[in-house]
Amino acid sequence: MIRDLILKNRSYRRFHGEVDIKLETLKELVDLARLSASAGNMQPLKYILSCGPQRNVSIFAHLAWARYLADWSGPCEGERASAYIIMLGDREISGSFGCDHGIAAQSILLGATERGLGGCIIASVDKEGLRETLEIPRRFEILLVLALGKPRETVVVETVSPGGDIKYWRDSEGVHHVPKRPLDDIIIG
């Protein structure tokens, strides 16, 4: 069951833009993050939720999409995320956020996947531009942006051949291929 959920939880970058995500759904997803592990139980993460079209457009302008797809500048109008969760670290609680945001992001995306949604963790963010646009106080470090929506693309996992390339790619049908190293290659002892 968890394996199936993890296999469905891919980095989706194209969505059915006409499918809305309610604010209540975003709150339920953040609640999963709230209940997840936190180093020292410090719980320094805070969240900005967006599911309104105008705010989503202002967030989208500060994101970079799919580094390995050099000829693709990101989802076009109608294929953009229906919602965003901006993950922040509160410096008044902790000066270091360790892996808390990774744990929280995975919890949120697994919850989204369970609901038939998908998402993408985006770390390539114009943080200063986003801070200015949303008037985010300096006490908060912008850690990640999660783009969420109803997936519009097919993403398949495949095994990297020996000496093969780990870069994801799209075929002529638009299927997104994600090469993964074999299990025996990553266990060393």
PyMOL commands that place a pseudoatom at each C-alpha (Angstrom):
pseudoatom trace, name=CA, resn=MET, resi=1, chain=A, elem=C, hetatm=0, pos=[0.000, 0.000, 0.000]
pseudoatom trace, name=CA, resn=ILE, resi=2, chain=A, elem=C, hetatm=0, pos=[2.661, 2.603, 0.960]
pseudoatom trace, name=CA, resn=ARG, resi=3, chain=A, elem=C, hetatm=0, pos=[4.825, 1.450, -1.986]
pseudoatom trace, name=CA, resn=ASP, resi=4, chain=A, elem=C, hetatm=0, pos=[1.941, 2.111, -4.393]
pseudoatom trace, name=CA, resn=LEU, resi=5, chain=A, elem=C, hetatm=0, pos=[1.388, 5.553, -2.878]
pseudoatom trace, name=CA, resn=ILE, resi=6, chain=A, elem=C, hetatm=0, pos=[5.100, 6.393, -3.185]
pseudoatom trace, name=CA, resn=LEU, resi=7, chain=A, elem=C, hetatm=0, pos=[5.165, 5.201, -6.814]
pseudoatom trace, name=CA, resn=LYS, resi=8, chain=A, elem=C, hetatm=0, pos=[2.176, 7.451, -7.613]
pseudoatom trace, name=CA, resn=ASN, resi=9, chain=A, elem=C, hetatm=0, pos=[3.818, 10.384, -5.828]
pseudoatom trace, name=CA, resn=ARG, resi=10, chain=A, elem=C, hetatm=0, pos=[5.922, 11.738, -8.694]
pseudoatom trace, name=CA, resn=SER, resi=11, chain=A, elem=C, hetatm=0, pos=[7.054, 15.266, -9.504]
pseudoatom trace, name=CA, resn=TYR, resi=12, chain=A, elem=C, hetatm=0, pos=[4.158, 16.451, -11.641]
pseudoatom trace, name=CA, resn=ARG, resi=13, chain=A, elem=C, hetatm=0, pos=[4.699, 19.695, -13.519]
pseudoatom trace, name=CA, resn=ARG, resi=14, chain=A, elem=C, hetatm=0, pos=[1.568, 19.874, -15.676]
pseudoatom trace, name=CA, resn=PHE, resi=15, chain=A, elem=C, hetatm=0, pos=[-1.902, 19.978, -14.163]
pseudoatom trace, name=CA, resn=HIS, resi=16, chain=A, elem=C, hetatm=0, pos=[-5.559, 20.275, -15.084]
pseudoatom trace, name=CA, resn=GLY, resi=17, chain=A, elem=C, hetatm=0, pos=[-5.721, 23.990, -14.337]
pseudoatom trace, name=CA, resn=GLU, resi=18, chain=A, elem=C, hetatm=0, pos=[-9.524, 23.977, -14.295]
pseudoatom trace, name=CA, resn=VAL, resi=19, chain=A, elem=C, hetatm=0, pos=[-9.602, 21.645, -11.251]
pseudoatom trace, name=CA, resn=ASP, resi=20, chain=A, elem=C, hetatm=0, pos=[-9.700, 23.775, -8.119]
pseudoatom trace, name=CA, resn=ILE, resi=21, chain=A, elem=C, hetatm=0, pos=[-8.189, 22.862, -4.774]
pseudoatom trace, name=CA, resn=LYS, resi=22, chain=A, elem=C, hetatm=0, pos=[-10.037, 24.233, -1.771]
pseudoatom trace, name=CA, resn=LEU, resi=23, chain=A, elem=C, hetatm=0, pos=[-8.333, 26.070, 1.077]
pseudoatom trace, name=CA, resn=GLU, resi=24, chain=A, elem=C, hetatm=0, pos=[-9.657, 23.409, 3.462]
pseudoatom trace, name=CA, resn=THR, resi=25, chain=A, elem=C, hetatm=0, pos=[-7.801, 20.720, 1.494]
pseudoatom trace, name=CA, resn=LEU, resi=26, chain=A, elem=C, hetatm=0, pos=[-4.561, 22.716, 1.772]
pseudoatom trace, name=CA, resn=LYS, resi=27, chain=A, elem=C, hetatm=0, pos=[-5.097, 23.019, 5.532]
pseudoatom trace, name=CA, resn=GLU, resi=28, chain=A, elem=C, hetatm=0, pos=[-5.648, 19.251, 5.788]
pseudoatom trace, name=CA, resn=LEU, resi=29, chain=A, elem=C, hetatm=0, pos=[-2.395, 18.647, 3.900]
pseudoatom trace, name=CA, resn=VAL, resi=30, chain=A, elem=C, hetatm=0, pos=[-0.444, 21.046, 6.118]
pseudoatom trace, name=CA, resn=ASP, resi=31, chain=A, elem=C, hetatm=0, pos=[-1.924, 19.275, 9.135]
pseudoatom trace, name=CA, resn=LEU, resi=32, chain=A, elem=C, hetatm=0, pos=[-0.181, 16.098, 7.914]
pseudoatom trace, name=CA, resn=ALA, resi=33, chain=A, elem=C, hetatm=0, pos=[3.088, 18.025, 7.942]
pseudoatom trace, name=CA, resn=ARG, resi=34, chain=A, elem=C, hetatm=0, pos=[2.317, 19.390, 11.414]
pseudoatom trace, name=CA, resn=LEU, resi=35, chain=A, elem=C, hetatm=0, pos=[1.918, 15.833, 12.712]
pseudoatom trace, name=CA, resn=SER, resi=36, chain=A, elem=C, hetatm=0, pos=[5.170, 14.629, 11.109]
pseudoatom trace, name=CA, resn=ALA, resi=37, chain=A, elem=C, hetatm=0, pos=[8.568, 14.358, 12.770]
pseudoatom trace, name=CA, resn=SER, resi=38, chain=A, elem=C, hetatm=0, pos=[10.506, 17.533, 13.549]
pseudoatom trace, name=CA, resn=ALA, resi=39, chain=A, elem=C, hetatm=0, pos=[14.139, 17.662, 14.719]
pseudoatom trace, name=CA, resn=GLY, resi=40, chain=A, elem=C, hetatm=0, pos=[14.159, 18.265, 18.470]
pseudoatom trace, name=CA, resn=ASN, resi=41, chain=A, elem=C, hetatm=0, pos=[10.389, 18.712, 18.107]
pseudoatom trace, name=CA, resn=MET, resi=42, chain=A, elem=C, hetatm=0, pos=[11.151, 22.399, 17.475]
pseudoatom trace, name=CA, resn=GLN, resi=43, chain=A, elem=C, hetatm=0, pos=[8.397, 22.674, 14.834]
pseudoatom trace, name=CA, resn=PRO, resi=44, chain=A, elem=C, hetatm=0, pos=[9.898, 25.762, 13.151]
pseudoatom trace, name=CA, resn=LEU, resi=45, chain=A, elem=C, hetatm=0, pos=[7.981, 25.497, 9.881]
pseudoatom trace, name=CA, resn=LYS, resi=46, chain=A, elem=C, hetatm=0, pos=[5.261, 27.921, 8.829]
pseudoatom trace, name=CA, resn=TYR, resi=47, chain=A, elem=C, hetatm=0, pos=[3.186, 27.895, 5.649]
pseudoatom trace, name=CA, resn=ILE, resi=48, chain=A, elem=C, hetatm=0, pos=[1.610, 30.296, 3.183]
pseudoatom trace, name=CA, resn=LEU, resi=49, chain=A, elem=C, hetatm=0, pos=[-1.353, 28.760, 1.363]
pseudoatom trace, name=CA, resn=SER, resi=50, chain=A, elem=C, hetatm=0, pos=[-2.573, 29.861, -2.047]
pseudoatom trace, name=CA, resn=CYS, resi=51, chain=A, elem=C, hetatm=0, pos=[-5.493, 28.573, -4.085]
pseudoatom trace, name=CA, resn=GLY, resi=52, chain=A, elem=C, hetatm=0, pos=[-6.720, 31.808, -5.661]
pseudoatom trace, name=CA, resn=PRO, resi=53, chain=A, elem=C, hetatm=0, pos=[-5.968, 32.492, -9.337]
pseudoatom trace, name=CA, resn=GLN, resi=54, chain=A, elem=C, hetatm=0, pos=[-4.407, 35.955, -8.891]
pseudoatom trace, name=CA, resn=ARG, resi=55, chain=A, elem=C, hetatm=0, pos=[-2.158, 34.935, -6.012]
pseudoatom trace, name=CA, resn=ASN, resi=56, chain=A, elem=C, hetatm=0, pos=[-1.183, 31.752, -7.854]
pseudoatom trace, name=CA, resn=VAL, resi=57, chain=A, elem=C, hetatm=0, pos=[-0.074, 33.810, -10.871]
pseudoatom trace, name=CA, resn=SER, resi=58, chain=A, elem=C, hetatm=0, pos=[2.073, 36.019, -8.639]
pseudoatom trace, name=CA, resn=ILE, resi=59, chain=A, elem=C, hetatm=0, pos=[3.742, 32.941, -7.084]
pseudoatom trace, name=CA, resn=PHE, resi=60, chain=A, elem=C, hetatm=0, pos=[4.230, 31.190, -10.455]
pseudoatom trace, name=CA, resn=ALA, resi=61, chain=A, elem=C, hetatm=0, pos=[6.252, 34.180, -11.716]
pseudoatom trace, name=CA, resn=HIS, resi=62, chain=A, elem=C, hetatm=0, pos=[8.991, 33.394, -9.159]
pseudoatom trace, name=CA, resn=LEU, resi=63, chain=A, elem=C, hetatm=0, pos=[9.424, 29.677, -9.901]
pseudoatom trace, name=CA, resn=ALA, resi=64, chain=A, elem=C, hetatm=0, pos=[11.803, 27.778, -12.189]
pseudoatom trace, name=CA, resn=TRP, resi=65, chain=A, elem=C, hetatm=0, pos=[10.633, 24.449, -13.597]
pseudoatom trace, name=CA, resn=ALA, resi=66, chain=A, elem=C, hetatm=0, pos=[12.417, 21.215, -14.642]
pseudoatom trace, name=CA, resn=ARG, resi=67, chain=A, elem=C, hetatm=0, pos=[16.106, 21.977, -14.972]
pseudoatom trace, name=CA, resn=TYR, resi=68, chain=A, elem=C, hetatm=0, pos=[16.767, 18.926, -17.168]
pseudoatom trace, name=CA, resn=LEU, resi=69, chain=A, elem=C, hetatm=0, pos=[14.107, 19.957, -19.691]
pseudoatom trace, name=CA, resn=ALA, resi=70, chain=A, elem=C, hetatm=0, pos=[16.137, 22.801, -21.181]
pseudoatom trace, name=CA, resn=ASP, resi=71, chain=A, elem=C, hetatm=0, pos=[13.658, 23.537, -23.978]
pseudoatom trace, name=CA, resn=TRP, resi=72, chain=A, elem=C, hetatm=0, pos=[10.674, 23.831, -21.596]
pseudoatom trace, name=CA, resn=SER, resi=73, chain=A, elem=C, hetatm=0, pos=[10.091, 26.987, -19.568]
pseudoatom trace, name=CA, resn=GLY, resi=74, chain=A, elem=C, hetatm=0, pos=[7.322, 25.536, -17.420]
pseudoatom trace, name=CA, resn=PRO, resi=75, chain=A, elem=C, hetatm=0, pos=[3.636, 24.757, -17.640]
pseudoatom trace, name=CA, resn=CYS, resi=76, chain=A, elem=C, hetatm=0, pos=[1.561, 26.845, -20.019]
pseudoatom trace, name=CA, resn=GLU, resi=77, chain=A, elem=C, hetatm=0, pos=[-1.679, 28.608, -19.147]
pseudoatom trace, name=CA, resn=GLY, resi=78, chain=A, elem=C, hetatm=0, pos=[-4.300, 25.956, -18.362]
pseudoatom trace, name=CA, resn=GLU, resi=79, chain=A, elem=C, hetatm=0, pos=[-1.645, 23.467, -17.173]
pseudoatom trace, name=CA, resn=ARG, resi=80, chain=A, elem=C, hetatm=0, pos=[-0.433, 25.378, -14.131]
pseudoatom trace, name=CA, resn=ALA, resi=81, chain=A, elem=C, hetatm=0, pos=[-0.856, 24.360, -10.520]
pseudoatom trace, name=CA, resn=SER, resi=82, chain=A, elem=C, hetatm=0, pos=[-4.213, 25.029, -8.875]
pseudoatom trace, name=CA, resn=ALA, resi=83, chain=A, elem=C, hetatm=0, pos=[-2.583, 25.708, -5.504]
pseudoatom trace, name=CA, resn=TYR, resi=84, chain=A, elem=C, hetatm=0, pos=[0.724, 26.388, -3.827]
pseudoatom trace, name=CA, resn=ILE, resi=85, chain=A, elem=C, hetatm=0, pos=[2.089, 25.819, -0.356]
pseudoatom trace, name=CA, resn=ILE, resi=86, chain=A, elem=C, hetatm=0, pos=[5.102, 27.957, 0.478]
pseudoatom trace, name=CA, resn=MET, resi=87, chain=A, elem=C, hetatm=0, pos=[7.203, 26.425, 3.243]
pseudoatom trace, name=CA, resn=LEU, resi=88, chain=A, elem=C, hetatm=0, pos=[8.964, 28.839, 5.553]
pseudoatom trace, name=CA, resn=GLY, resi=89, chain=A, elem=C, hetatm=0, pos=[11.408, 28.423, 8.415]
pseudoatom trace, name=CA, resn=ASP, resi=90, chain=A, elem=C, hetatm=0, pos=[10.716, 30.673, 11.392]
pseudoatom trace, name=CA, resn=ARG, resi=91, chain=A, elem=C, hetatm=0, pos=[14.110, 32.013, 12.552]
pseudoatom trace, name=CA, resn=GLU, resi=92, chain=A, elem=C, hetatm=0, pos=[12.564, 33.114, 15.856]
pseudoatom trace, name=CA, resn=ILE, resi=93, chain=A, elem=C, hetatm=0, pos=[12.008, 29.437, 16.670]
pseudoatom trace, name=CA, resn=SER, resi=94, chain=A, elem=C, hetatm=0, pos=[15.226, 27.980, 15.231]
pseudoatom trace, name=CA, resn=GLY, resi=95, chain=A, elem=C, hetatm=0, pos=[18.237, 29.120, 13.243]
pseudoatom trace, name=CA, resn=SER, resi=96, chain=A, elem=C, hetatm=0, pos=[18.447, 25.775, 11.448]
pseudoatom trace, name=CA, resn=PHE, resi=97, chain=A, elem=C, hetatm=0, pos=[15.712, 23.776, 9.782]
pseudoatom trace, name=CA, resn=GLY, resi=98, chain=A, elem=C, hetatm=0, pos=[17.640, 20.567, 9.090]
pseudoatom trace, name=CA, resn=CYS, resi=99, chain=A, elem=C, hetatm=0, pos=[15.516, 18.147, 7.122]
pseudoatom trace, name=CA, resn=ASP, resi=100, chain=A, elem=C, hetatm=0, pos=[12.174, 19.228, 8.606]
pseudoatom trace, name=CA, resn=HIS, resi=101, chain=A, elem=C, hetatm=0, pos=[10.999, 20.778, 5.343]
pseudoatom trace, name=CA, resn=GLY, resi=102, chain=A, elem=C, hetatm=0, pos=[11.850, 17.606, 3.389]
pseudoatom trace, name=CA, resn=ILE, resi=103, chain=A, elem=C, hetatm=0, pos=[9.864, 15.476, 5.816]
pseudoatom trace, name=CA, resn=ALA, resi=104, chain=A, elem=C, hetatm=0, pos=[6.960, 17.929, 5.759]
pseudoatom trace, name=CA, resn=ALA, resi=105, chain=A, elem=C, hetatm=0, pos=[6.991, 18.178, 1.945]
pseudoatom trace, name=CA, resn=GLN, resi=106, chain=A, elem=C, hetatm=0, pos=[6.876, 14.401, 1.565]
pseudoatom trace, name=CA, resn=SER, resi=107, chain=A, elem=C, hetatm=0, pos=[3.990, 14.148, 4.045]
pseudoatom trace, name=CA, resn=ILE, resi=108, chain=A, elem=C, hetatm=0, pos=[2.047, 16.821, 2.152]
pseudoatom trace, name=CA, resn=LEU, resi=109, chain=A, elem=C, hetatm=0, pos=[2.656, 15.215, -1.239]
pseudoatom trace, name=CA, resn=LEU, resi=110, chain=A, elem=C, hetatm=0, pos=[1.720, 11.734, -0.028]
pseudoatom trace, name=CA, resn=GLY, resi=111, chain=A, elem=C, hetatm=0, pos=[-1.498, 13.212, 1.358]
pseudoatom trace, name=CA, resn=ALA, resi=112, chain=A, elem=C, hetatm=0, pos=[-2.134, 14.951, -1.957]
pseudoatom trace, name=CA, resn=THR, resi=113, chain=A, elem=C, hetatm=0, pos=[-1.499, 11.724, -3.861]
pseudoatom trace, name=CA, resn=GLU, resi=114, chain=A, elem=C, hetatm=0, pos=[-3.941, 9.870, -1.633]
pseudoatom trace, name=CA, resn=ARG, resi=115, chain=A, elem=C, hetatm=0, pos=[-6.577, 12.474, -2.628]
pseudoatom trace, name=CA, resn=GLY, resi=116, chain=A, elem=C, hetatm=0, pos=[-5.956, 11.991, -6.368]
pseudoatom trace, name=CA, resn=LEU, resi=117, chain=A, elem=C, hetatm=0, pos=[-3.828, 15.127, -6.595]
pseudoatom trace, name=CA, resn=GLY, resi=118, chain=A, elem=C, hetatm=0, pos=[-0.160, 15.530, -7.389]
pseudoatom trace, name=CA, resn=GLY, resi=119, chain=A, elem=C, hetatm=0, pos=[2.561, 18.039, -6.891]
pseudoatom trace, name=CA, resn=CYS, resi=120, chain=A, elem=C, hetatm=0, pos=[6.106, 19.150, -7.350]
pseudoatom trace, name=CA, resn=ILE, resi=121, chain=A, elem=C, hetatm=0, pos=[8.638, 20.274, -4.769]
pseudoatom trace, name=CA, resn=ILE, resi=122, chain=A, elem=C, hetatm=0, pos=[10.277, 23.408, -6.144]
pseudoatom trace, name=CA, resn=ALA, resi=123, chain=A, elem=C, hetatm=0, pos=[13.523, 24.669, -4.652]
pseudoatom trace, name=CA, resn=SER, resi=124, chain=A, elem=C, hetatm=0, pos=[14.472, 26.850, -7.647]
pseudoatom trace, name=CA, resn=VAL, resi=125, chain=A, elem=C, hetatm=0, pos=[12.698, 29.944, -6.423]
pseudoatom trace, name=CA, resn=ASP, resi=126, chain=A, elem=C, hetatm=0, pos=[13.414, 33.652, -6.821]
pseudoatom trace, name=CA, resn=LYS, resi=127, chain=A, elem=C, hetatm=0, pos=[13.192, 33.990, -3.054]
pseudoatom trace, name=CA, resn=GLU, resi=128, chain=A, elem=C, hetatm=0, pos=[13.711, 37.729, -2.844]
pseudoatom trace, name=CA, resn=GLY, resi=129, chain=A, elem=C, hetatm=0, pos=[11.151, 38.375, -5.559]
pseudoatom trace, name=CA, resn=LEU, resi=130, chain=A, elem=C, hetatm=0, pos=[8.648, 36.079, -3.871]
pseudoatom trace, name=CA, resn=ARG, resi=131, chain=A, elem=C, hetatm=0, pos=[9.352, 37.699, -0.488]
pseudoatom trace, name=CA, resn=GLU, resi=132, chain=A, elem=C, hetatm=0, pos=[8.661, 41.125, -1.966]
pseudoatom trace, name=CA, resn=THR, resi=133, chain=A, elem=C, hetatm=0, pos=[5.541, 40.050, -3.885]
pseudoatom trace, name=CA, resn=LEU, resi=134, chain=A, elem=C, hetatm=0, pos=[3.931, 38.372, -0.869]
pseudoatom trace, name=CA, resn=GLU, resi=135, chain=A, elem=C, hetatm=0, pos=[5.411, 40.751, 1.717]
pseudoatom trace, name=CA, resn=ILE, resi=136, chain=A, elem=C, hetatm=0, pos=[6.998, 37.905, 3.677]
pseudoatom trace, name=CA, resn=PRO, resi=137, chain=A, elem=C, hetatm=0, pos=[8.766, 39.230, 6.792]
pseudoatom trace, name=CA, resn=ARG, resi=138, chain=A, elem=C, hetatm=0, pos=[12.543, 38.683, 7.050]
pseudoatom trace, name=CA, resn=ARG, resi=139, chain=A, elem=C, hetatm=0, pos=[12.166, 36.468, 10.118]
pseudoatom trace, name=CA, resn=PHE, resi=140, chain=A, elem=C, hetatm=0, pos=[10.973, 33.723, 7.744]
pseudoatom trace, name=CA, resn=GLU, resi=141, chain=A, elem=C, hetatm=0, pos=[13.382, 31.870, 5.475]
pseudoatom trace, name=CA, resn=ILE, resi=142, chain=A, elem=C, hetatm=0, pos=[11.735, 30.686, 2.252]
pseudoatom trace, name=CA, resn=LEU, resi=143, chain=A, elem=C, hetatm=0, pos=[12.597, 26.977, 2.045]
pseudoatom trace, name=CA, resn=LEU, resi=144, chain=A, elem=C, hetatm=0, pos=[10.445, 25.379, -0.667]
pseudoatom trace, name=CA, resn=VAL, resi=145, chain=A, elem=C, hetatm=0, pos=[7.345, 25.893, -2.768]
pseudoatom trace, name=CA, resn=LEU, resi=146, chain=A, elem=C, hetatm=0, pos=[4.987, 22.991, -3.388]
pseudoatom trace, name=CA, resn=ALA, resi=147, chain=A, elem=C, hetatm=0, pos=[2.934, 23.223, -6.585]
pseudoatom trace, name=CA, resn=LEU, resi=148, chain=A, elem=C, hetatm=0, pos=[-0.274, 21.191, -6.348]
pseudoatom trace, name=CA, resn=GLY, resi=149, chain=A, elem=C, hetatm=0, pos=[-3.031, 20.159, -8.733]
pseudoatom trace, name=CA, resn=LYS, resi=150, chain=A, elem=C, hetatm=0, pos=[-4.733, 17.332, -10.577]
pseudoatom trace, name=CA, resn=PRO, resi=151, chain=A, elem=C, hetatm=0, pos=[-1.932, 15.763, -12.674]
pseudoatom trace, name=CA, resn=ARG, resi=152, chain=A, elem=C, hetatm=0, pos=[-2.253, 16.206, -16.413]
pseudoatom trace, name=CA, resn=GLU, resi=153, chain=A, elem=C, hetatm=0, pos=[0.783, 14.162, -17.340]
pseudoatom trace, name=CA, resn=THR, resi=154, chain=A, elem=C, hetatm=0, pos=[1.925, 10.578, -17.127]
pseudoatom trace, name=CA, resn=VAL, resi=155, chain=A, elem=C, hetatm=0, pos=[5.136, 10.007, -15.193]
pseudoatom trace, name=CA, resn=VAL, resi=156, chain=A, elem=C, hetatm=0, pos=[6.857, 6.619, -15.329]
pseudoatom trace, name=CA, resn=VAL, resi=157, chain=A, elem=C, hetatm=0, pos=[9.726, 5.299, -13.258]
pseudoatom trace, name=CA, resn=GLU, resi=158, chain=A, elem=C, hetatm=0, pos=[12.318, 3.219, -15.044]
pseudoatom trace, name=CA, resn=THR, resi=159, chain=A, elem=C, hetatm=0, pos=[15.600, 1.615, -14.034]
pseudoatom trace, name=CA, resn=VAL, resi=160, chain=A, elem=C, hetatm=0, pos=[18.838, 3.294, -15.056]
pseudoatom trace, name=CA, resn=SER, resi=161, chain=A, elem=C, hetatm=0, pos=[21.036, 0.982, -17.095]
pseudoatom trace, name=CA, resn=PRO, resi=162, chain=A, elem=C, hetatm=0, pos=[24.677, 0.572, -15.995]
pseudoatom trace, name=CA, resn=GLY, resi=163, chain=A, elem=C, hetatm=0, pos=[26.443, 3.804, -16.874]
pseudoatom trace, name=CA, resn=GLY, resi=164, chain=A, elem=C, hetatm=0, pos=[23.102, 5.291, -17.877]
pseudoatom trace, name=CA, resn=ASP, resi=165, chain=A, elem=C, hetatm=0, pos=[21.864, 8.823, -17.399]
pseudoatom trace, name=CA, resn=ILE, resi=166, chain=A, elem=C, hetatm=0, pos=[19.753, 9.816, -14.374]
pseudoatom trace, name=CA, resn=LYS, resi=167, chain=A, elem=C, hetatm=0, pos=[18.285, 12.890, -16.086]
pseudoatom trace, name=CA, resn=TYR, resi=168, chain=A, elem=C, hetatm=0, pos=[14.512, 12.789, -16.457]
pseudoatom trace, name=CA, resn=TRP, resi=169, chain=A, elem=C, hetatm=0, pos=[13.124, 13.352, -19.941]
pseudoatom trace, name=CA, resn=ARG, resi=170, chain=A, elem=C, hetatm=0, pos=[9.935, 13.470, -22.005]
pseudoatom trace, name=CA, resn=ASP, resi=171, chain=A, elem=C, hetatm=0, pos=[9.254, 11.284, -25.006]
pseudoatom trace, name=CA, resn=SER, resi=172, chain=A, elem=C, hetatm=0, pos=[7.464, 12.324, -28.200]
pseudoatom trace, name=CA, resn=GLU, resi=173, chain=A, elem=C, hetatm=0, pos=[4.079, 11.496, -26.587]
pseudoatom trace, name=CA, resn=GLY, resi=174, chain=A, elem=C, hetatm=0, pos=[4.796, 13.822, -23.640]
pseudoatom trace, name=CA, resn=VAL, resi=175, chain=A, elem=C, hetatm=0, pos=[5.317, 10.968, -21.152]
pseudoatom trace, name=CA, resn=HIS, resi=176, chain=A, elem=C, hetatm=0, pos=[7.738, 12.027, -18.439]
pseudoatom trace, name=CA, resn=HIS, resi=177, chain=A, elem=C, hetatm=0, pos=[10.414, 9.363, -17.741]
pseudoatom trace, name=CA, resn=VAL, resi=178, chain=A, elem=C, hetatm=0, pos=[12.236, 9.281, -14.406]
pseudoatom trace, name=CA, resn=PRO, resi=179, chain=A, elem=C, hetatm=0, pos=[15.313, 6.999, -14.293]
pseudoatom trace, name=CA, resn=LYS, resi=180, chain=A, elem=C, hetatm=0, pos=[16.076, 5.502, -10.864]
pseudoatom trace, name=CA, resn=ARG, resi=181, chain=A, elem=C, hetatm=0, pos=[19.243, 3.696, -9.826]
pseudoatom trace, name=CA, resn=PRO, resi=182, chain=A, elem=C, hetatm=0, pos=[18.783, -0.042, -9.127]
pseudoatom trace, name=CA, resn=LEU, resi=183, chain=A, elem=C, hetatm=0, pos=[18.372, -1.037, -5.470]
pseudoatom trace, name=CA, resn=ASP, resi=184, chain=A, elem=C, hetatm=0, pos=[21.577, -3.105, -5.529]
pseudoatom trace, name=CA, resn=ASP, resi=185, chain=A, elem=C, hetatm=0, pos=[23.517, -0.019, -6.685]
pseudoatom trace, name=CA, resn=ILE, resi=186, chain=A, elem=C, hetatm=0, pos=[22.529, 2.071, -3.689]
pseudoatom trace, name=CA, resn=ILE, resi=187, chain=A, elem=C, hetatm=0, pos=[23.029, -0.470, -0.885]
pseudoatom trace, name=CA, resn=ILE, resi=188, chain=A, elem=C, hetatm=0, pos=[26.735, -0.624, -0.140]
pseudoatom trace, name=CA, resn=GLY, resi=189, chain=A, elem=C, hetatm=0, pos=[26.918, -2.659, 3.032]
for i in range(1, 189): cmd.bond("trace and resi %d" % i, "trace and resi %d" % (i + 1))
show_as sticks, trace
zoom trace
